[in-house]
């Protein structure tokens, strides 16, 4: 089995060759068909999150161990089953739900494994899809993809479920008013696609990169605004005559969160998904006076991934731009993403 791992944070990925695992118990062994390269992988590769004011959160303090095989957006073909694995068979193609919890605590029991305090996330705490094979602990984390191409289905496990979960948190607003989407990378383009599939009125997209703003317009954005423009707030609000009621921040920097708050009308809601890093200061009287709603959203639940896959199969929304790469180009894909050169999603295709 070959994989490209983080052996040292911030350094080029290292090729490892290990024996292909034999699944035990309820485990399922997959041959990886497609593995998305997500912006979160940059944080795992670098080993830190920026908390602002010079503070860093080390991922090794949160259970990440090196060497790490990243990759949490995965589609694979079942090649072997443990003796207790039921519900799948050899040859099935499945999308992997990566946000695995302990399975025992309150949030896991109510179906919110992504919020578990003892996570075992694929590509973070356990080996992921930057590899030609992948072990999943139980068939319940495998979802049918029907006739979806592996490279189209793979991003649903993170990019898709993250934006789907964020849009759901805005309630009825997207169906009643245009919303604002901050960030036009892979997540932003996915958000535009799903917004339309969910019956939304459309979005004003904000990004500092002109090429990404162009990509957003081609993907159906109502308008695209440069987030660094001195009058960015006024530009955004001009496209929402009845006020900005919903903002999805897919970047999560100090500047983008502040911009999102400044855009909102009284009673509006900001949902922050991005993990870029930083901090913000909010005058506390504004929170009640403007009835501000600020909510974090972290990926999504197994139930939401099931809903999302069914939605995509039923509505067949426009797919985001995809760049297919061989497994050996995993590090090159990371470099392109860090440099801001990636439009849409890079997908590793280990099976060729």
N, C-alpha and C positions, 0 to 999 in steps of 0.2 A: 504494500500500500504506500503510495506517495502522497505527501502533503507539503504545503509551504507554510511554515510556522513563524510566529514572532518568537525568536530565541532571545533577543535583547531589544527592549523598547527603543523605538526610533531608528533602528538599524534595518538593513534589507532583510526581507524574509529569507528563511533558510530551508532548503529542501531536506526533508526527512524521508527515509524509507524504513517502514516497520512491517511486521507481519500483519496481514489482513485479519481483523478481529473475527472471532467466532461468537455469534450471539448466544446468550444464555438467558434463562428465565423468559421474561416477556419481551426481550430485546428484538429489534429488527435491524438487519444489516442492509444498507442501501448502496447501490453504485450511484455516485453523484452525477446527475445529468446537467444541472445548472446551479450556480451559486452566485448570488448577487454580491457586489462590492458596495457596501453601505457607508455613509459618512460616519456612522458610529464606529466602524472599524478603524477609522483614523484615531479615535480616542483610545481604543483598545491597543492599537499599535504604539501610540505615543505613551500610553500607560497612565494618563492623567486626565482630569477634568479641571478647567479653569473656574475657580470659585470667586474670582474678582479680588481686588485689593492685594494682589500678590500671593493669594492662597491657592493651593492645588489639592485636589483629591486624588490620591494614588489608588489605582484600581487593584493593585496587589493587596491593599488593605481591605478590599471588598471581595476577596476570594479568588481573584484572577491569579493563575499560576503559569509560569513559563517552563518550557515552551508551550505556546498556545496556537492551536489551529483555529483561525478565525472562520467566519462565514456563517451567518444566521438566516440567510434567505436561500433556502435549498429545496430543490426538487430532485428526487432520486428514484431509481428502479429497485424494487425489492429483490434481493438476491439470496437471502437466507433468513430463517426465523428461529428464535429460541423456542423451546418446547412448549412454553406457556403463551406464546404470541398468537392471538386469534383475530380474525377479521380482515386479514390481508393475506396475499399469497405471492409466491415468487412470480416476478414479471409485472406486478402492479407498479404504476407510476404514481408517486405520492408527493404532495407538498408537506414539508415538515413545519409544525408549529414549534418555534424555538424557545418560547418564554416559559420554560418548565419550572414549576415550584416544587416544594417538598411533598405536596399531595395530601398533607395531614392537617395543616393549620386552617384557621377560619376562612381566610381569603381563598385558599385552594379549594376548600369544601364548597364554597359558594361560586366556584367557577372563575375566580380571578387570579389564576396562577402567576400572571405577570406582576402582581403586587406582593408576591411572597417574600418574606424577610430572609428566607434561606433558599435563594434561587439556584438553579442548576441549568442556566441558559446555554443553549447550543451555540458554539462559537465564542463563548465567554468563559463559562465555568467547565464546559466539557467540549471535546473536539467538534469543530464545525466543518463547513463544506469547502474550505480551501484544500481539498483532498479528493482522491478518486473514490473513497468509500467513507461511509458515515454510519455510526450506530445510534439508533434512537431507542430510548428505554422502554417504550410501550406503544402499541399500535394506535392508542387514542390520540397520539400526537401526529398522526398521518392523515392527510385529507385528500380525497379524490380530486383530480383536476380535469377529468373528462377529456375533451379534445383540445384543451389549452396547451400550447407549446411550453415546454419546460422553462425556457427563458422568459416567457411572458408570465407564467405562474409564480416563479421564484420570488420576485419582488413583493408579492402580496403578503409574504410572511412578516415583512417589516415596513417597507415603504407604504404598502397598501393598507395594512391593518392600522398603522400609525395615523394616517390621514383619515381613514374611515372612522376610527375611534374619535378623532378630534372633531370631525364634522358632526357626528352624532351628539357630541357634548354641546354643540350650539343649538340643539333642539330644532324648533321650527324655523328659526331665523334664515338659514340658507334657502328655504323654499319661499320665503316672503320678501327677502331683500338681498341685494348683492352683498357679498362678504369681502373681506380683505385677506389675502394670503401673502404672507411674508416669506420669501424664498422661492426661487424658480429652478432649483436643482431637481434631482430625481423625485424628491418628496413633493415639491411644488407642482410638477407636471402630473404626478399621480393624483394629487389633490384635485386639480382641475378636471381630470378625467372622471374621478369618482363623484365629484360635485354634480357634474352633468348627469351621470348615471342615477344619482339619488334625487333628481328633479330640482336641483338648485337653480337659482336665478343667474348665477355667474359670479365672477370674482375680479377684483382689482388686484393685480399681482405687483409686489414690491421686490426689487432686487437691485443690487449695486452694479451688476454685470450686464452690459448692454446685450451681449449675445444670449444670455439667459432670459432677458426681457423679451427679446425677439422670439425665442423659443416658446415663451408663455403666450404671446400673441398668436403664434401659429397654432398653439394648442387650444385656443378659444377664449383667452382672457378678455374681459371687457375693456381693460386698460392696463398699462404697465408703467410703473412709476419708479424712478431712481430714488432709492432710500436715502441717498446722501444729498439730494437736492435740498436747498435751504427752505423751500416751500413744500416739501414732500407731504406734510400733513394736509395743507390746503388742497394740494392736487388730489390726494386720495379722497378727501371729503367732498370735493367738487363732483365726483362721480357717484356720490351717495346722497342725493338731495334730501332724503328722509333720515339721514344720519347713519353712521357706521355702527351697526348693532353686533357685528361678529367679526373677530379677527383670529386667524390661525397663524401663529408664529412658528415656522418650521426651521428657524435659525437659532433663536434663543440666546442672542448676545445682549449686552447691556443696551446697545443702540436700538436693536429691533424691538425689545420688550418696551422700552420707553416710547418708541414710535407707535407701537400698538396701543398703548394706554392713551397717548395723546390723541389718537384718531377717534377713539370711542365716544359715542354719544352717551348721555346719562342713561344708566341701566344697561349699557352694552357689555359684551363679554369677550375677554381675551383668553384663548386657549394656547398654552405654550407647550410645544413638543420638542423644539430644537435643543441641542445640548452643546452649542458652540461655547458657551461659558461667559462669565462676567457677573455683575451684580447691578441692582437698581435701587434707587431711593424714591419713595413715594410719600408725599405729604399725607399724613394720616387723616386729616379732615376730608381729603378728596375721596377716600374710600366710601364713607357713608354719604357725603354730599352728592357724589356722582353715581352712587349706587354701583360701584365698580365690581365686576365679576372677573376674577383672575383665577384660572384653573390650570393645573398641570395635567398632562395626558401622556402616559407612558405606554407605548405600543398598544396592545389590546388583548382581549381574552380569547380562549379557544372558541367560545361561542361566537364572538365577533368575526373571527377568521372564517368560520363556517358560513356565517351570513354573507361575508364579503365574497367568498368563492362562488356561492350561489348567485349573488348579484352579478358578478362578472360573467358567469356562464349564461345567465338569462338576458342581460342587457347588452353584453359584448361592447363595452366602452372602448374608446380609442386607446391604443397602447402607447406607453411612453417610448421615447427613442431608446434603443438598446444597442450597445456595442458588445458583440460577442468576442471573447478572448480565450485562448487556451489556458489551462491551469498554470503553465510556466510563466504567464504574464501577470500573475497575481500582484507582484510588487509594482510593476509598471502601472497597473490599474489604480493602485493606491496613490502612486505619485501623481498621476493625472488628476485624481480626485482632489488631492491636497492642493494642487496648483490651480484648481478651479477650471480646468480644461474639459471636464466631463459634462456633456449635455445628456440628461436622462440618466441611464443606468449602465454600468459595466457589468456584464455577466460572464463568469468563468464557466467554461464548458469542458469539464474534465474528461468526459466520455468522447470528446472529439466532435 
